[in-house]
Amino acid sequence: MQAWLLVALLALALLAATLALLRARKDARASAGSVAVTQHELERLQNLSAFTADWQWEQDAELRFTRFFGGTISRHKVPVEHLLGYRRWEIPGLICDADEMARHRRTLEAHEAYYDFEYGVQTPSGDFRWYVSSGKPEFDAQGRFTGYFGYARDETRRKLAERAVRASERRLADVIDALPVALVVLDAEGQVQLWNLAAQRLFGVRREDIIGRSASRDMRDTIAAAMGEHLLHAAEPTAQMPRSEEIRCETVRGQAMWLHTLSVALHDETGAFSGTIRVVQDITARRNADDKARREHTDLDEAQRIAALGSLRWVPGTQLAHCSSQLLALLDLPPGEVDQPIRRVLHQISRASRHELFEQWQALQNGGLSMEARCEVRHRSGRHLLVRGHIESGSGNDQLLRVTATDVSELEQARAAAAGARQLFEALFEHSPVALSLTDMQRTTLVKVNSAWRRLFGLSSDDVEGHTSLDLGIWCNLDERQEVIRRIETDGRVDRMQVHGQPRNGPPIIVEMSGTTLNSEGRHLLLTSVIDITAQRMLQRRVESMNEELEARVERRSEQLRAKHAELGLAMQQLVQAEKLAALGGLVAGVAHELNSPLGNTLTLASSLRERVRLFAQSLEEGSLRKSSLTQFTEDSAEMAALIERSARRASELMANFKQVAADQTSERRRRFDLKETVEGVVAALRPRLAHVAQTLTLEIPPEIEFDSYPGPLEQIVTNFINNALLHAFDDRNEGHMTLRAQLIDPDHVRIVFEDDGNGMSEDTARRAFEPFFSTRVGAGGTGLGLYIVRNLVEGRLGGQLTLDSAPGQGTRLTVDLPRLAPADQTTPA
């Protein structure tokens, strides 16, 4: 027999043995009427799981190996330490097909489970090892990926074992005969090659009667036709996975039985189909028990579905809980798998509800008879469950917790809606600005009044509740009370009825009363609103009396307004003139400050010259005058005279410039003038102020631009531009620049542009910049008339146009388009 066939037979035989043991134990429990798994059996299953793989491994969230553990590593000294800290595709000395590793890497990065991935590694010692790995992703309670956990086996030993298996073929036959499950092997033609003792006992057919025979021969005398049809047919040659099925058949003795078969197709080295291995186990007892349990479970599930009632059975301390299908639906868990980890079940409960559930469970453990809690399911539907449970004594010393869960979502929603509506009503009722009251119609007593009602009548809640309105003495006219009662009894309501009320402290009031009846929790109530209209009625009377005087008062008011308007126009003209004079005053102060230096120098030099002349005369009188002294005196006198002349000329120029500017601004006379000379004269007059600020001014005005216009308004415009920028644009900044430039648009028009790189204006400020008395620096030097005067001068006296462009942080640009020949007979508007 070939080595690979023997290996497959051994693996399948061990698998079948395990299945047989598990099914035998399950059959035993089914026959005993219990489906619970003991702790001892769980430990044996866990030990069996530990022996089915060479070792276990763990990876972190970065897919790096962090841990290897398992008996095989220490027993066989498998060198896996060199894998720690590496991702599988980063392992040094990796031997694997690149496409296979790429597919495997995509699986890992997608956090999906995988099985039996094989790869090779050259260890640091130079040996070659082959591993087969299977893994499953793990997630924390919040669903975040935390890494992989899996099993691995060393395939290097398997390859060595293939040679050892050839020497073990004889022993294998004994092992196969010792297997507790039936094992049948067919060759490619369907002839029986192997029929172990378990098969002989199960079917009652000796191996001598079946070995070498096939289903194509007449088997009716040996094996029943139904059994032979399922037992002796060959596996599908192209099948890659074992085929498992359960069949119902009859033995040669005519007994009905259920069999579980596991069929595997065998292939030789060339891939050609070479035979079939089939493992057969009698599951009649288990199947009968399962059918009975399934019928009972179906009936129970249907009853629970109809009643919307889910159930759970859990042995405290174990990991799995048995859940009904209705409970899985209530918890939004996938249907089908009724044995769920208890942690997964609890995870479906919201954190706050889970805390209440734990408190109930602790109370139950401390001797309570039962538990009851309302839980909210962690799902977008927000389902609410009423959970009840109690503990029963199980097998041995085990306790069994039985829990039922009922969907009370609609009830909870109704209760929440009712509570919310009640709270909303209470809030609206209490905080309503209208005085409201609720009266019990059967007892005619007040049930509730709001704060506005209490304030209106000067009463407290303790004074009101449980008393009638008649007891409280709030009616001035009892006939009005009887009329209100009559309307309510007749129509069920009263609308805006005017009655008279009496507060506890204060004069009577006139109120407008409205009310309607309603039923609440079996009580017949009257909801009334009371509005104090005393002031309104008084106002109506006053309005009626005032209407008689209205026309006269309107006429008098109109006359006063006309007078005020005239006064306002005059005041506006005076303010504009004052603003102009203020600018001129600033100009005078600057010129005076500027004159101080040349006049002071002249005075000092004249004093020095007079002293020199006195000393010279004294030397001449004493006869001690020498030629060198005379020469020194003449030189000093000439130098002082030159300095005096220069200072006097500077003062004369300043005075001439100031006289020209002052004359222009005060008289506003029309004349021919050069634009550059006029602007430079204004800037020269403003130089004392510019010398004390951090900002600079640049003039870009070409020469020989001549105007026949009014230089005074133009000088006023330039002055206001500069002063307005220094006041508003820079906010005490240590830098800044202003530019004043001019250019010819055409032979008859000139464009003057003043711009700064200051703060700029918001949209609202720019829109209102030319309004009179609008200023962002009121109280800090701003009058709000600077740009207003500029616009009036440009568009009035000078006949031009003014535009403003500005944005926050982008500076400000003022553009003035002027005709070189000013229009005649233009006056400045007020």
C-alpha positions in Angstrom: 0.0 0.0 0.0 1.4 3.5 -0.9 2.7 5.7 1.9 0.4 8.7 1.2 -2.6 6.4 1.3 -1.6 5.0 4.7 -1.1 8.5 6.1 -4.6 9.5 4.9 -6.1 6.3 6.3 -4.5 7.0 9.7 -5.7 10.7 9.8 -9.2 9.7 8.7 -9.3 6.8 11.2 -8.2 9.1 14.1 -10.9 11.7 13.0 -13.5 9.0 12.9 -12.5 7.7 16.3 -12.9 11.2 17.8 -16.3 11.6 16.1 -17.3 8.2 17.4 -16.3 9.1 20.9 -18.1 12.4 20.8 -21.2 10.9 19.2 -21.2 8.0 21.7 -21.2 10.5 24.6 -23.9 12.6 23.0 -26.0 9.5 22.4 -25.5 8.5 26.0 -26.7 11.9 27.2 -29.6 11.9 24.8 -30.7 8.5 26.1 -30.5 9.8 29.7 -32.7 12.7 28.7 -30.1 15.5 29.2 -28.1 17.6 26.7 -25.9 19.4 29.2 -22.1 18.9 28.9 -20.2 18.3 32.1 -17.2 20.3 33.2 -15.0 17.2 33.0 -16.1 16.5 29.4 -15.4 20.1 28.5 -11.9 19.8 29.9 -11.3 16.6 27.9 -12.5 18.3 24.8 -10.1 21.2 25.4 -7.3 18.8 26.0 -8.3 17.0 22.8 -8.2 20.4 21.0 -4.7 21.1 22.4 -3.5 17.7 21.0 -4.9 18.3 17.5 -2.2 20.9 16.6 1.5 21.1 17.2 1.3 24.5 18.9 -0.7 27.7 19.2 0.4 31.1 18.3 -0.7 34.7 18.6 -0.3 37.9 16.6 -0.9 41.5 17.6 -2.9 44.0 15.7 0.1 44.7 13.5 0.1 41.0 12.5 3.5 40.4 14.2 4.1 37.1 16.0 4.1 37.8 19.8 3.8 34.3 21.4 4.1 30.6 20.7 3.0 28.0 23.1 2.1 24.3 23.1 3.6 21.1 24.3 5.0 20.2 20.9 7.4 23.2 20.9 9.2 22.0 24.1 8.9 18.3 23.5 10.3 18.4 19.9 12.3 21.6 20.3 10.7 23.1 17.2 12.8 26.3 16.4 10.1 29.0 16.3 11.9 31.8 18.3 13.3 33.3 15.1 9.7 34.0 14.0 8.9 36.4 16.9 8.4 40.0 16.0 8.0 39.3 12.3 5.0 39.4 10.1 4.6 36.1 8.2 5.7 37.6 4.9 8.7 39.3 6.5 10.2 36.2 8.0 13.9 35.8 7.1 14.5 32.7 4.8 10.8 32.5 3.8 10.0 29.8 1.2 6.6 30.4 -0.4 5.0 31.1 -3.7 4.8 34.9 -4.1 1.1 34.8 -5.4 0.1 32.5 -2.6 1.7 34.8 0.0 0.1 37.8 -1.6 -3.4 36.2 -1.3 -2.6 35.2 2.2 -1.6 38.7 3.2 -4.8 40.1 1.7 -6.8 37.7 3.9 -4.9 38.8 7.0 -5.3 42.5 6.3 -9.0 41.9 5.7 -9.1 40.3 9.2 -10.6 37.0 7.9 -10.1 33.5 9.1 -7.9 31.1 7.1 -7.0 27.4 7.3 -4.0 25.2 6.5 -1.7 27.8 4.9 1.7 26.0 4.2 5.1 27.7 4.0 8.7 26.9 4.5 11.5 28.7 6.5 15.2 28.2 6.6 16.1 28.5 10.3 19.2 30.4 11.5 21.0 27.1 11.9 20.5 26.3 8.2 17.8 23.7 8.5 14.7 23.8 6.4 11.3 23.5 8.3 7.8 23.4 6.9 4.8 24.6 8.8 1.0 24.5 8.2 -0.9 27.3 10.0 -4.6 28.1 10.6 -5.8 31.3 12.3 -8.8 33.3 13.3 -9.1 37.1 13.9 -9.9 38.3 17.4 -11.7 41.5 18.4 -12.3 43.3 21.7 -15.6 44.2 23.3 -15.8 47.3 21.2 -15.3 45.4 17.9 -11.7 46.6 17.4 -9.3 44.2 15.8 -6.7 43.0 18.3 -4.8 40.3 16.4 -4.9 36.7 15.4 -5.0 33.4 17.3 -4.3 30.1 15.6 -2.8 26.7 15.4 0.2 25.4 13.6 1.9 22.1 12.9 5.4 21.2 11.8 5.1 19.4 8.4 8.8 18.6 8.5 8.2 15.6 10.7 5.3 14.6 8.4 7.7 14.2 5.5 10.0 12.2 7.7 7.1 10.2 8.9 6.1 9.1 5.4 9.2 6.8 5.3 8.4 5.6 8.8 4.8 4.8 7.8 6.0 2.3 5.2 7.6 0.3 8.0 4.4 0.6 10.0 2.0 -0.8 7.5 1.5 -4.1 9.3 0.9 -2.3 12.6 -1.6 0.0 10.8 -3.7 -2.9 9.8 -4.1 -3.9 13.5 -4.9 -0.3 14.4 -7.6 -0.2 11.7 -9.1 -3.3 13.0 -9.1 -1.8 16.5 -11.0 1.3 15.4 -14.5 1.5 16.9 -16.0 2.8 13.6 -16.5 0.9 10.4 -13.9 1.6 7.8 -14.3 0.6 4.1 -11.8 1.2 1.3 -12.8 0.8 -2.4 -10.4 0.9 -5.3 -11.0 2.8 -8.6 -13.2 0.0 -9.9 -15.3 -0.1 -6.8 -14.0 -3.3 -5.4 -13.7 -3.6 -1.6 -10.1 -3.5 -0.5 -10.5 -3.0 3.2 -13.3 -4.1 5.6 -12.4 -3.8 9.2 -13.8 -5.7 12.2 -16.1 -2.8 13.1 -17.6 -2.9 9.7 -18.0 -6.7 10.0 -19.8 -6.3 13.4 -22.0 -3.4 12.1 -23.2 -5.0 9.0 -22.9 -8.7 10.0 -20.8 -9.5 6.9 -17.5 -11.2 7.1 -14.6 -9.6 5.4 -13.9 -12.9 3.5 -17.4 -12.5 1.9 -16.9 -8.9 0.8 -13.2 -8.3 0.0 -12.6 -8.1 -3.7 -16.3 -7.6 -4.6 -18.0 -4.6 -6.0 -21.5 -3.1 -6.1 -21.8 -4.1 -9.8 -21.9 -7.8 -8.7 -25.0 -9.4 -7.2 -24.8 -8.2 -3.6 -28.4 -8.9 -2.6 -27.5 -12.1 -0.9 -24.8 -10.5 1.1 -25.8 -6.8 1.7 -29.3 -5.3 1.3 -29.8 -3.3 -1.8 -30.4 -0.1 0.0 -27.3 -0.4 2.1 -25.1 -1.5 -0.8 -26.3 1.5 -2.9 -25.0 4.0 -0.4 -22.1 2.0 1.1 -20.3 0.5 -2.0 -20.6 3.3 -4.5 -17.4 5.2 -5.3 -16.7 8.8 -4.3 -16.9 11.5 -6.9 -13.4 11.4 -8.5 -13.2 15.2 -8.8 -14.3 15.9 -5.2 -11.6 17.8 -3.2 -13.2 17.7 0.2 -14.6 14.8 2.2 -18.3 14.1 1.8 -20.3 13.6 4.9 -23.9 12.3 4.8 -26.5 10.6 6.9 -28.4 7.7 5.3 -31.3 5.5 6.4 -31.0 1.8 5.4 -31.7 -1.7 6.5 -29.3 -4.4 7.6 -29.4 -8.0 6.2 -31.5 -8.8 9.2 -34.1 -6.3 8.1 -33.4 -3.8 10.8 -33.8 -0.1 10.0 -30.8 2.0 11.0 -29.3 5.4 10.5 -25.6 5.6 9.4 -23.2 8.5 9.2 -20.7 8.1 6.3 -17.6 10.2 5.6 -16.3 9.6 2.1 -12.9 10.7 0.7 -11.8 10.3 -2.9 -8.2 9.1 -3.3 -5.8 10.1 -6.1 -2.3 8.8 -7.0 0.8 10.8 -7.7 -0.5 11.7 -11.2 -3.8 13.0 -9.8 -5.8 10.1 -11.2 -8.7 8.8 -9.2 -7.5 5.6 -7.3 -10.2 4.8 -4.8 -12.5 5.7 -2.0 -12.2 5.7 1.8 -15.5 5.6 3.7 -16.0 5.8 7.4 -19.3 4.5 8.7 -20.9 5.0 12.2 -24.2 3.8 13.5 -26.1 6.9 14.7 -29.5 5.3 15.0 -29.9 6.1 18.7 -28.6 9.6 18.4 -30.8 10.3 15.3 -33.9 9.1 17.1 -33.1 11.2 20.1 -32.4 14.2 17.8 -35.7 13.8 15.9 -37.6 13.8 19.2 -35.7 16.8 20.5 -36.1 18.6 17.2 -39.8 18.1 17.3 -40.0 19.3 20.9 -37.7 22.2 20.1 -39.7 23.2 17.0 -42.9 23.2 19.1 -41.3 25.2 21.8 -39.8 27.7 19.3 -43.2 28.2 17.6 -44.9 28.7 21.0 -42.2 31.3 22.0 -42.4 33.0 18.6 -46.2 33.4 19.0 -45.8 34.7 22.5 -42.8 36.8 21.6 -41.0 35.1 24.5 -37.3 34.1 24.4 -35.6 31.7 26.8 -32.1 30.9 27.9 -30.5 28.1 29.9 -27.0 28.6 31.4 -24.9 26.7 33.9 -23.1 29.5 35.8 -19.3 29.3 35.3 -19.5 27.8 31.8 -18.9 29.7 28.6 -21.9 28.6 26.5 -25.6 29.3 27.0 -28.5 27.6 25.2 -30.7 30.2 23.6 -34.0 29.7 21.9 -34.4 31.0 18.3 -36.8 33.7 19.6 -34.2 35.0 22.1 -31.6 35.2 19.3 -34.1 37.3 17.3 -34.8 39.5 20.3 -31.1 40.1 20.8 -30.4 40.6 17.1 -28.1 37.6 17.0 -27.7 35.5 13.8 -30.3 32.7 13.8 -29.4 29.0 13.8 -26.6 28.7 16.4 -28.5 28.2 19.6 -25.5 27.6 21.8 -24.0 31.0 22.1 -21.1 32.3 24.3 -22.6 34.0 27.4 -20.3 37.0 26.8 -21.8 37.4 23.3 -25.3 37.3 24.8 -24.4 39.9 27.4 -22.6 42.0 24.9 -25.9 42.6 23.1 -27.2 44.4 26.2 -26.5 48.0 26.7 -23.9 49.0 29.3 -26.4 50.6 31.7 -28.9 47.7 31.4 -26.0 45.2 31.8 -25.1 46.9 35.2 -28.7 46.5 36.4 -28.7 42.9 35.2 -25.5 42.2 37.2 -27.1 43.6 40.3 -30.1 41.4 39.9 -27.9 38.4 39.4 -25.9 39.2 42.6 -29.2 39.5 44.5 -30.3 36.1 43.1 -27.0 34.5 44.1 -27.3 35.9 47.6 -30.5 34.0 48.2 -33.1 35.7 46.1 -35.9 33.7 44.6 -36.0 35.3 41.2 -34.7 38.2 39.2 -36.4 40.8 37.0 -34.8 43.6 35.0 -35.6 45.8 32.1 -32.8 45.8 29.5 -32.1 47.7 26.3 -30.6 45.8 23.3 -27.6 47.4 21.7 -29.1 47.9 18.3 -30.4 50.8 16.3 -33.9 49.6 16.9 -33.5 50.3 20.6 -35.5 47.3 21.6 -36.4 46.9 25.3 -36.7 43.5 27.0 -38.2 42.4 30.3 -35.8 39.7 31.6 -36.9 37.3 34.4 -34.9 34.4 35.8 -34.5 31.9 38.5 -31.9 29.2 39.5 -32.7 25.5 39.4 -30.6 22.6 40.8 -28.9 20.7 37.9 -27.1 17.4 37.8 -24.6 17.0 40.6 -23.8 20.2 42.3 -24.4 22.3 39.2 -26.9 25.1 39.2 -29.0 25.9 36.1 -30.1 29.5 35.4 -33.3 29.7 33.4 -34.1 33.1 31.9 -37.1 34.4 29.9 -37.1 37.6 27.9 -40.2 39.4 26.6 -40.2 42.3 24.1 -41.6 45.3 25.9 -40.4 47.9 23.4 -43.8 49.2 22.5 -44.8 49.4 26.2 -41.6 51.2 27.1 -42.1 53.6 24.2 -45.6 54.2 25.3 -44.5 54.8 28.8 -41.7 57.1 27.7 -44.1 59.0 25.4 -46.6 59.4 28.2 -43.9 60.6 30.6 -42.6 63.0 28.1 -46.0 64.3 27.3 -46.7 64.7 31.0 -43.5 66.6 31.6 -44.1 68.7 28.5 -47.6 69.5 29.7 -46.3 70.3 33.2 -43.6 72.6 31.8 -45.9 74.4 29.4 -48.6 74.7 32.1 -46.4 76.0 34.8 -44.3 78.4 32.7 -47.0 79.7 30.4 -47.3 83.5 30.6 -51.1 83.1 30.6 -52.7 82.4 33.9 -54.0 78.8 33.7 -56.0 76.6 36.1 -57.4 73.1 36.3 -60.7 72.5 38.1 -62.3 69.2 39.1 -65.8 69.5 37.7 -67.3 67.0 40.0 -66.0 68.6 43.2 -65.7 72.1 41.7 -62.3 72.4 43.4 -59.1 73.7 41.9 -56.6 71.0 41.2 -53.7 73.0 39.8 -52.8 76.6 39.0 -49.7 77.9 37.3 -47.3 80.6 38.4 -48.9 83.3 36.3 -52.3 82.6 37.9 -50.8 82.7 41.4 -49.1 86.0 40.6 -52.3 87.4 39.2 -54.4 86.7 42.2 -51.7 86.9 44.9 -52.2 83.3 46.1 -50.0 80.3 46.8 -50.5 76.7 45.7 -51.3 75.7 49.2 -54.0 78.3 49.4 -55.6 77.3 46.1 -55.4 73.5 45.6 -58.5 71.7 47.1 -60.6 74.9 47.4 -63.3 76.3 45.2 -62.9 79.6 43.4 -65.9 80.8 45.5 -64.0 79.9 48.7 -61.0 82.0 47.6 -63.2 85.1 47.0 -61.7 85.8 43.5 -65.1 86.7 42.0 -66.4 90.3 42.2 -69.7 89.4 40.6 -71.3 86.1 41.4 -73.7 86.5 38.4 -70.7 86.3 36.1 -69.6 83.1 37.8 -73.1 81.6 37.2 -73.0 82.6 33.6 -69.6 80.9 33.1 -70.9 77.7 34.7 -74.1 77.9 32.5 -72.0 78.2 29.3 -69.7 75.3 30.2 -72.7 73.1 31.0 -74.4 74.0 27.8 -71.5 74.3 25.3 -68.7 72.5 27.1 -66.6 75.6 26.8 -66.4 79.4 27.3 -64.6 81.7 24.9 -63.1 85.1 25.9 -65.7 86.1 28.3 -65.0 89.3 30.2 -65.5 89.0 33.9 -64.3 90.9 37.0 -61.8 89.3 39.5 -60.6 90.2 42.9 -56.9 89.5 43.8 -56.1 89.0 47.5 -54.1 92.2 47.7 -55.0 94.9 45.3 -57.9 96.5 43.5 -60.4 94.5 41.3 -59.2 93.6 37.8 -60.9 93.0 34.5 -60.0 89.6 33.0 -60.8 87.7 29.8 -61.7 84.1 30.6 -61.6 81.1 28.3 -62.1 77.5 29.2 -62.8 74.0 27.9 -63.6 70.6 29.5 -61.4 67.5 29.1 -61.0 64.0 30.6 -57.8 62.8 32.1 -57.3 59.5 33.9 -61.1 59.2 34.5 -61.5 62.7 35.9 -63.7 65.4 34.3 -61.6 68.6 34.4 -62.0 72.2 33.3 -58.9 73.9 31.8 -59.3 77.7 32.0 -57.1 80.6 31.0 -57.4 84.1 32.5 -55.9 87.2 30.8 -55.7 90.5 32.7 -57.1 93.1 30.4 -57.4 95.9 33.0 -54.6 97.9 31.6 -56.0 97.3 28.1 -59.4 98.6 29.0 -57.8 101.6 30.6 -55.7 102.2 27.5 -58.8 101.9 25.3 -60.5 104.6 27.3 -57.4 106.7 27.2 -57.1 106.2 23.4 -60.7 107.2 22.9 -60.1 110.4 24.8 -56.8 111.0 23.0 -58.4 110.6 19.6 -60.2 113.9 20.1 -56.9 115.8 20.4 -55.0 113.8 17.8 -55.3 116.1 14.8 -54.3 119.1 16.9 -51.4 117.3 18.4 -50.3 116.1 15.0 -50.4 119.6 13.6 -48.4 120.9 16.5 -45.9 118.1 16.2 -45.5 118.7 12.4 -44.8 122.3 13.0 -42.2 121.4 15.7 -40.6 118.9 13.3 -40.4 121.5 10.5 -38.7 123.8 13.0 -36.4 121.1 14.2 -35.5 120.2 10.6 -34.5 123.8 9.9 -32.4 123.9 13.1 -30.8 120.5 12.1 -29.9 121.9 8.7 -28.3 124.9 10.3 -26.5 122.8 12.9 -25.3 120.5 10.1 -23.8 123.5 8.2 -22.2 124.7 11.5 -20.8 121.3 12.2 -19.3 121.1 8.7 -17.8 124.6 9.1 -16.5 123.6 12.5 -14.9 120.5 11.0 -13.2 122.7 8.4 -12.1 125.1 11.0 -10.8 122.2 13.1 -8.7 121.1 10.2 -7.5 124.6 9.7 -6.7 124.8 13.4 -4.7 121.7 13.2 -2.9 123.3 10.2 -2.2 126.4 12.2 -0.8 124.4 15.1 1.5 122.5 12.8 2.7 125.6 11.1 3.2 127.3 14.4 5.3 124.3 15.6 7.2 124.3 12.3 7.9 128.1 12.6 9.2 127.7 16.1 12.5 126.2 14.9 13.6 128.9 12.3 12.4 131.8 14.5 14.2 130.3 17.6 17.4 129.9 15.5 17.1 133.5 14.3 16.7 134.8 17.8 19.6 132.9 19.1 21.9 133.9 16.2 20.8 137.6 16.6 21.6 137.5 20.3 25.0 135.9 19.6 25.8 138.5 16.9 24.8 141.4 19.2 27.3 140.0 21.9 30.0 139.7 19.3 29.4 143.3 18.2 29.6 144.5 21.8 32.9 142.7 22.4 34.2 144.1 19.1 33.3 147.7 20.0 34.9 147.3 23.4 38.2 146.1 21.8 38.0 149.0 19.4 37.5 151.4 22.2 40.3 150.0 24.4 42.7 150.0 21.4 43.4 146.3 21.7 41.9 145.4 18.4 44.1 143.2 16.3 43.9 142.2 12.7 43.2 138.5 13.6 40.3 139.6 15.9 38.9 141.8 13.1 39.2 138.9 10.7 37.5 136.5 13.1 34.7 139.0 13.8 34.0 139.6 10.1 33.9 135.8 9.4 31.6 135.0 12.3 29.4 137.9 11.5 29.0 136.8 7.9 28.3 133.2 8.9 25.7 134.3 11.5 24.1 136.7 9.0 23.8 133.8 6.5 22.2 131.6 9.1 19.8 134.3 10.1 18.9 134.9 6.5 18.3 131.1 5.9 16.1 130.8 9.0 14.2 133.9 8.1 13.7 132.7 4.5 12.4 129.3 5.9 9.9 131.1 8.2 8.9 133.3 5.3 8.3 130.3 3.1 6.2 128.6 5.8 4.1 131.7 6.3 3.6 132.2 2.6 2.6 128.5 2.2 0.3 128.7 5.2 -1.3 132.0 4.0 -2.0 130.4 0.7 -3.5 127.2 2.2 -5.5 129.2 4.8 -6.7 131.6 2.2 -7.7 128.8 -0.1 -9.6 126.9 2.6 -11.3 129.9 4.1 -12.3 131.8 1.0 -12.8 128.8 -1.4 -12.0 131.3 -4.2 -11.6 130.0 -7.7 -8.2 130.3 -9.5 -5.8 128.5 -11.7 -3.3 126.4 -9.8 -0.8 123.5 -10.3 -1.9 120.2 -8.7 1.5 119.1 -7.6 2.4 122.5 -6.0 -0.9 122.6 -4.2 -0.7 119.1 -2.7 2.9 119.6 -1.7 1.9 122.7 0.1 -0.8 120.8 2.1 1.7 118.0 2.9 4.3 120.6 4.0 1.7 122.1 6.4 1.0 118.6 7.8 4.6 117.6 8.1 4.8 118.4 11.8 2.1 115.7 12.5 3.6 113.3 10.0 7.0 113.6 11.7 5.5 112.2 15.0 3.9 109.0 13.5 5.4 105.7 12.3 3.5 105.8 9.0 5.0 107.3 5.8 3.4 109.2 2.9 4.5 108.9 -0.7 3.5 111.5 -3.3 3.3 110.3 -7.0 2.0 113.4 -8.7 3.4 114.4 -12.1 4.2 118.1 -12.7 2.3 120.6 -15.0 -1.3 119.2 -14.2 -3.1 122.6 -14.1 -6.6 123.1 -12.7 -9.1 126.0 -13.1 -11.0 125.1 -10.0 -11.1 125.7 -6.2 -7.9 124.8 -4.5 -9.3 125.3 -1.0 -11.8 122.3 -1.2 -9.1 120.2 -2.9 -6.7 121.0 0.0 -9.4 120.1 2.5 -10.0 116.8 0.7 -6.2 115.9 0.9 -6.1 116.9 4.6 -9.1 114.8 5.5 -7.7 111.8 3.6 -4.4 111.9 5.5 -6.0 112.6 8.9 -8.7 110.0 8.4 -6.0 107.3 7.6 -3.9 108.2 10.6 -6.9 108.1 12.9 -8.6 104.9 11.6 -6.3 102.7 9.5 -3.4 101.7 11.6 -4.5 101.4 15.3 -1.2 102.4 16.8 0.8 100.1 14.6 4.6 100.7 14.3 4.5 100.6 10.5 2.2 101.6 7.6 2.3 103.4 4.3 0.1 105.9 2.5 0.3 106.8 -1.1 -1.3 109.8 -2.9 -1.0 109.7 -6.7 -2.6 111.4 -9.7 -2.8 110.8 -13.4 -4.6 112.2 -16.4 -7.6 110.1 -17.5 -8.1 112.2 -20.5 -7.1 115.8 -21.4 -10.1 117.2 -19.4 -10.1 114.9 -16.3 -7.7 113.9 -13.6 -7.9 110.8 -11.3 -6.5 111.3 -7.7 -6.1 108.1 -5.7 -5.3 107.9 -2.0 -4.7 104.4 -0.5 -3.2 102.9 2.6 -2.1 99.4 3.7 -4.0 99.6 7.0 -6.8 97.6 8.6 -9.4 98.1 5.9 -13.2 98.3 6.5 -15.9 95.7 6.9 -18.7 95.6 4.4 -21.1 97.4 6.8 -18.5 100.1 7.7 -17.7 100.7 4.0 -21.4 101.1 3.2 -21.9 103.7 5.9 -18.5 105.5 5.7 -20.0 108.6 4.0 -23.0 109.0 6.4 -22.8 112.1 8.6 -21.8 111.4 12.2 -20.9 107.7 11.5 -17.5 106.9 13.0 -15.8 103.8 14.4 -13.8 106.0 16.7 -16.5 108.0 18.4 -15.0 109.4 21.6 -11.5 108.7 20.4 -11.0 111.6 18.0 -13.6 110.7 15.4 -16.5 113.0 14.5 -18.0 111.1 11.7 -17.9 114.2 9.4 -14.5 113.8 7.6 -15.6 111.6 4.7 -19.0 113.2 4.6 -17.4 116.6 4.0 -15.1 115.0 1.4 -18.0 113.6 -0.6 -19.9 116.9 -0.5 -16.8 118.8 -1.7 -16.0 116.3 -4.5 -19.5 115.9 -5.8 -20.6 119.5 -5.1 -18.0 122.3 -5.4 -15.5 120.4 -7.6 -18.0 118.5 -9.8 -16.3 115.1 -9.5 -17.0 111.6 -8.4 -15.8 109.7 -5.3 -15.5 105.9 -4.9 -14.4 103.7 -1.9 -12.8 100.3 -2.1 -11.9 98.4 1.1 -11.9 95.0 2.8 -10.8 93.8 6.2 -7.0 93.4 6.3 -6.7 94.7 2.6 -6.3 98.4 3.3 -8.5 101.2 1.8 -8.5 103.0 -1.5 -10.3 106.3 -2.2 -10.6 107.4 -5.9 -11.5 110.9 -6.9 -12.2 111.7 -10.5 -12.2 115.5 -11.1 -12.7 117.8 -14.1 -9.7 120.2 -14.7 -12.3 122.9 -15.3 -14.6 123.1 -12.3 -18.3 123.6 -13.1 -19.7 127.1 -12.5 -22.2 128.0 -9.8 -21.7 124.8 -7.7 -22.4 125.1 -4.0 -21.6 122.7 -1.3 -24.8 120.8 -0.1 -25.6 120.9 3.5 
